[in-house]
Amino acid sequence: MHLSLNENKGIVHWPPATRCVEAVSRRGSVGTSRLRHDLRVIDLHPSVLRLREANRHTLPPFLQSSSHISTMAEIFALATGAISVAGFAGQLARSAAFLQDFIRDIRHAPDDVRKLGEELKALQAILDNIHTSNPTPHADLELALEQNATRLKELTDVANAAKSRLQGKKPALCSQFRVALGRSDVSKYLGELERSKSLLVQACLNASRNHETANSTLLRGLETSMTGLYSGQQAVNSIAANIRTVVDRIQTDSSSLMSTSTQVFELTTETHSNTSKLIHSTEQIHRSVEKLEATTHALIEKTLGQQSRLAEVMQGELNRKLSKTLKRHLRQHRRSQRDSPQGVGGSLHGGMNTAAEHNASQGPREGFHDPTTQATPLQNTGRFSQSAHRVNRWVKNSSTTTQYLNLIVGTIKILTSTTSYAQKSDEGSSVEQMQTSTTLVSFVPAPWLTRRGVVFQCKSTQFVSSTGQTCNPHWGLSAVKIIPYDSEIFEACWCFDLPTVRRLFDEGQASPYDVDKNGRSLLAWTVFAVQVSMIPARHHQPCSIAFCPDHLSETIRLSSLFCPMPIIDIFESGLTS
């Protein structure tokens, strides 16, 4: 027996028979897996029959008879027919189920299209939310979103087309039938969308994993920051404890300050009472000044009596030039002082003399009067100094009287300076003379009262000449700053450091009106440093200077910072008056 069987057709040959049954199975159509079996009898070829006769002796005994073979063939044919009938019945059942599903799809096509559209809208919203909520862009996530958007657009187009067919003018049944036929395309797009969704889910998982890693790093950084903040909080707590301790100390100091304020108030009350006493003392000072002016007038009258001797001294020197430079005059004066028998230069240290002196190149002069012998209610602690020397055929006589009145709130200083110049004409018939008297009253507050004081100055200057012209006294109240001796401005004046002095003036750390605790100005310190004694002068007031030539230029430059006009102009103005 020879048996041949494949997928689509099975043939069985029986040797004794001239016919055989061919069983054919064909796969069903219309998308089903049902098999349809057909049985048919075919004639055998003569060569096949001969081959069967030749091989007949090789068959089993129960098959060598033709009747047996025919009987078995009929049995197999009946069995095969039964199997074919059963398969056909199953195929009919499957076809009926398919038709039922297809009819159901046609009936529910509008609802399916509507539900599909709603699902697509929800999916589109989900994709938009994923795209907008992603803080950090990822390449794989962006690619997955693009693919899902593309598949969603394709499926949306198919759904919109089906919806438009259902809402068209054609019959509803025809439109539903076309929609049901296109469900294979919808199934294809749905499969592609499912694959894109799988990729999107994987990309979202990767992005979430990356975010978790970044969040872990951030959490570790936050933990480190929290540790630092905790340490800082502990430091702040310790600082707060220190601040509380300081506040307690401040409260204690405030209590002591309140008691000190009470004492200051009592001291202020006492100061007010002393101020009223000071006003009364000022009136006494004014009366003393009037007495000093009377004494000065008497001294001037005595000085005018010596004009004949002054004319003899200055005779023969009128034709010489008087406007030579200050340096030459001062050097000549220094040379004449070295050649004098006494060997002592006349110098007045701004009221700083400690003993009465009377030095002149011509010896003592008649008519000079010591103002300290005048009756005065003040305590006379000052000294009297006179000098008469020759300056370019001019005879100059000067005297200075200083008195102090010590009070609990300060010291009152009275300084009177009198200077007279006399010159005889060439004919010897007349004598030109000029006399200047300056009285300066200063009040220096006590150091315990304040570091900044108010100096009350009563300055009375009178010019007496051959014409008898005088000027009225000048009164003024000026505020000054009292600075210590170790300040930078005093050191600069002592060392002749002009740039430092200018810098301190420009920065506002010092001013030309600053004084020490005894009322001496910066100019007095500068002059004292170079052994210069100067009487303050104005445009038409003369001055007398004794100097050290080594520091002449520095003295002139520094003095120009403290005076209203350069010292050379003052000197020439005084000589030419």
Buried (B, 14 or more C-beta within 10 A) or exposed (E): EEEEEEEEEBBBBBBBBEEBBBBBBEEBEEEEEBBBBBBEEEEBEEEBBEBBEEEEEEBEEEBBEBEBBBEBBEEBBEEBBEBBEEBBEBBEEBBEEBEEEBEEBBEBBBEBBBEBBEEBEEBBEEBEEBBEEBEEEBEBBBEBBEBBBEBBEBBBEBBEBBBEBBEEEEEBEEBBBBBBEBBEBBEEBBEBBEEBBEBBEEBBEBBEEEBEEEEEEEEEEEEEEEEEEEEEEEEEEEEEEEEEEEEEEEEEEEEEEEEEEEEEEEEEEEBEEBEEEBEEBBEBBEEBBEBBBEBBBBBBEBBBEBBEBBBEBBBEBBEEEBEEEBBEBBBBBBEBBEEBEEEEBBBBBBBBBEEBBBBBBBEEBEBBBBBBEBEBEBEBEBBBBBBBBBBBBBBBBBBBBBBBBEBEBBBBBBBBBBBBBBBBEEEEEEBBBBBBBBBBBBBBBBEEBEEEBEBBBBBBBBBBBEEEEEEEBEEEEEEBEBBEEEBBBBEBBBEBBBEBBBBBBEEEEBBBEBBBBEBBBBBBBBBBBBBBBBBBBBEEBBBBBBBEEEBBEBBBBBBBBBBEEBBBBBBBBBBEB
